[in-house]
Amino acid sequence: MKKEIATLGGGCFWCVEAVYNQLRGVDSAISGYMGGHVPKPTYAQVCGKKTGHAEVVKVTFDAAVISFDDILDIFFTIHDPTTLNRQGNDIGPQYRSGIWYHSEAQRRSAEESIKRLAAARLYANKIVTEISPAGTFWEAEGYHQQYFAKNPRQGYCAYIIAPKVAKFRKQYFDRLKR
């Protein structure tokens, strides 16, 4: 078993976490913050847009079951990597698209993935996903963890996350935990 960590920002961490926790080979997907300059940031501080942090999900996975490239393919499917500091109605630098790599191999894979997507012209606009070395991961407050699973009828969950998860489940049915 070869455990790896991927740290990804694709808008609201509730959306990203909800998808990755369903995948076979993923041990955990934990919501948190990365990429800023304030130690131990709170959600309120990050939403204040002055910490430099992004909402991210730390995905711990078994690379023998699911590869980092697979993790990236899913990442680019579940959010819009062409909008700077925005995903849908979520606006601000904390919602930026980003990959915080944990090894040079991950950095190369991320760069190659973006090159492939750009060459394939799957998006009308340029991909703006940030690729940066992983720094300190600050775990988000407890109420953010497993938010969609715990609150499926909450407004944001029902109207934003649920359709995204349903689309994902249909497209990646063969990779789901069972």
C-alpha positions as CSV (number, residue, x, y, z in Angstrom):
1,M,0.0,0.0,0.0
2,K,1.5,3.3,-1.1
3,K,-0.2,6.3,0.7
4,E,0.0,9.7,-0.9
5,I,-1.5,13.1,-0.2
6,A,-3.0,15.4,-2.7
7,T,-4.1,18.9,-1.7
8,L,-6.6,20.6,-3.9
9,G,-8.6,23.8,-4.0
10,G,-11.6,23.8,-6.3
11,G,-14.0,26.4,-4.8
12,C,-16.0,25.5,-1.7
13,F,-14.2,22.7,0.2
14,W,-17.6,21.1,1.0
15,C,-18.0,20.3,-2.8
16,V,-14.5,18.9,-3.3
17,E,-14.6,16.8,-0.1
18,A,-18.0,15.4,-0.9
19,V,-16.7,13.9,-4.2
20,Y,-13.3,12.5,-3.0
21,N,-14.7,10.8,0.0
22,Q,-16.7,8.6,-2.3
23,L,-13.8,7.2,-4.3
24,R,-12.3,3.7,-3.9
25,G,-8.7,4.1,-2.9
26,V,-9.3,7.4,-1.0
27,D,-8.8,6.9,2.8
28,S,-9.9,10.4,3.7
29,A,-10.7,13.9,2.3
30,I,-10.4,16.6,4.9
31,S,-11.4,20.2,4.5
32,G,-8.9,22.9,5.5
33,Y,-6.9,25.9,4.4
34,M,-3.5,26.3,2.6
35,G,-1.6,28.9,0.8
36,G,-1.8,31.8,3.2
37,H,0.4,33.6,5.7
38,V,-1.8,33.5,8.9
39,P,-1.1,30.6,11.2
40,K,-4.2,28.6,12.4
41,P,-6.7,30.6,10.3
42,T,-10.4,30.4,11.1
43,Y,-13.1,30.2,8.6
44,A,-14.1,33.8,9.4
45,Q,-10.6,35.0,8.8
46,V,-10.3,33.1,5.5
47,C,-13.6,34.5,4.3
48,G,-12.3,37.9,5.2
49,K,-10.0,37.5,2.2
50,K,-6.9,38.8,4.0
51,T,-5.1,35.6,5.1
52,G,-4.1,34.5,1.6
53,H,-5.5,31.0,2.2
54,A,-7.6,28.9,-0.1
55,E,-10.2,26.5,1.0
56,V,-8.6,23.1,0.2
57,V,-9.1,19.4,0.7
58,K,-6.3,17.1,1.8
59,V,-6.9,13.8,0.1
60,T,-5.1,10.8,1.5
61,F,-5.1,8.0,-1.0
62,D,-3.7,4.6,-1.9
63,A,-1.7,5.1,-5.1
64,A,-1.9,1.4,-5.8
65,V,-5.7,1.8,-6.2
66,I,-6.1,5.3,-7.6
67,S,-3.3,7.3,-9.1
68,F,-2.4,11.0,-8.6
69,D,-3.3,11.5,-12.3
70,D,-6.7,10.0,-11.7
71,I,-7.1,12.4,-8.7
72,L,-6.3,15.3,-11.1
73,D,-8.6,14.1,-13.8
74,I,-11.5,14.1,-11.3
75,F,-10.4,17.5,-10.0
76,F,-10.6,19.1,-13.4
77,T,-14.0,17.5,-14.0
78,I,-15.7,18.7,-10.8
79,H,-14.8,22.4,-10.9
80,D,-14.1,25.2,-13.5
81,P,-10.3,25.7,-13.6
82,T,-10.7,28.8,-15.8
83,T,-12.3,31.2,-13.3
84,L,-10.0,33.2,-11.2
85,N,-11.0,33.4,-7.5
86,R,-14.5,32.1,-8.2
87,Q,-16.6,28.9,-8.5
88,G,-20.2,29.7,-9.3
89,N,-21.6,32.1,-6.7
90,D,-18.6,31.6,-4.4
91,I,-16.3,34.6,-5.0
92,G,-13.0,35.5,-3.5
93,P,-9.3,34.3,-3.4
94,Q,-10.3,31.6,-0.9
95,Y,-12.2,29.9,-3.8
96,R,-9.3,29.8,-6.2
97,S,-8.4,26.7,-8.2
98,G,-5.2,25.2,-7.0
99,I,-3.0,22.2,-6.7
100,W,-0.5,22.2,-3.8
101,Y,2.0,19.5,-4.7
102,H,3.8,17.2,-2.2
103,S,6.5,16.0,-4.5
104,E,8.3,16.9,-7.7
105,A,6.4,14.0,-9.4
106,Q,3.1,15.6,-8.4
107,R,4.3,19.0,-9.7
108,R,5.2,17.5,-13.0
109,S,1.9,15.6,-13.2
110,A,-0.1,18.8,-12.5
111,E,1.8,20.8,-15.1
112,E,1.4,18.0,-17.7
113,S,-2.3,17.7,-16.9
114,I,-2.9,21.4,-17.5
115,K,-0.9,21.2,-20.8
116,R,-3.0,18.2,-22.0
117,L,-6.2,20.0,-21.1
118,A,-5.1,23.2,-22.8
119,A,-4.1,21.3,-25.9
120,A,-7.4,19.4,-26.0
121,R,-9.2,22.8,-25.9
122,L,-11.8,21.5,-23.5
123,Y,-12.3,24.9,-22.0
124,A,-13.2,28.1,-23.8
125,N,-10.9,30.1,-21.5
126,K,-7.4,29.7,-20.2
127,I,-6.8,27.4,-17.2
128,V,-5.8,29.5,-14.2
129,T,-5.2,26.8,-11.7
130,E,-2.4,27.6,-9.3
131,I,0.4,25.0,-8.9
132,S,2.4,25.6,-5.7
133,P,4.4,23.6,-3.2
134,A,2.3,22.3,-0.3
135,G,2.8,24.3,2.8
136,T,1.1,23.9,6.2
137,F,-2.3,22.4,6.0
138,W,-4.7,23.9,8.6
139,E,-7.7,21.6,9.2
140,A,-11.0,23.5,9.0
141,E,-13.3,23.6,12.0
142,G,-15.1,20.4,12.8
143,Y,-18.5,21.5,11.5
144,H,-17.0,21.7,8.0
145,Q,-15.9,18.1,7.9
146,Q,-18.2,15.7,6.0
147,Y,-20.6,18.7,5.7
148,F,-22.5,17.4,2.7
149,A,-22.9,13.9,4.2
150,K,-24.2,15.5,7.5
151,N,-26.4,18.2,5.9
152,P,-27.7,16.9,2.6
153,R,-30.9,19.0,2.8
154,Q,-29.2,22.3,3.7
155,G,-29.8,24.8,0.9
156,Y,-26.3,25.0,-0.5
157,C,-25.9,21.2,-0.3
158,A,-29.2,20.5,-2.0
159,Y,-28.8,23.0,-4.8
160,I,-25.1,23.2,-5.4
161,I,-23.3,20.1,-4.1
162,A,-26.0,17.4,-4.7
163,P,-26.1,18.0,-8.5
164,K,-22.3,18.0,-8.7
165,V,-22.1,14.8,-6.8
166,A,-24.8,13.2,-8.9
167,K,-23.0,14.1,-12.1
168,F,-19.8,12.8,-10.7
169,R,-21.3,9.5,-9.5
170,K,-22.8,8.9,-13.0
171,Q,-19.5,9.6,-14.7
172,Y,-17.2,7.8,-12.3
173,F,-19.5,5.0,-11.1
174,D,-16.8,2.3,-11.6
175,R,-14.5,4.1,-9.2
176,L,-16.9,4.5,-6.3
177,K,-16.5,2.8,-2.9
178,R,-19.0,0.0,-2.5
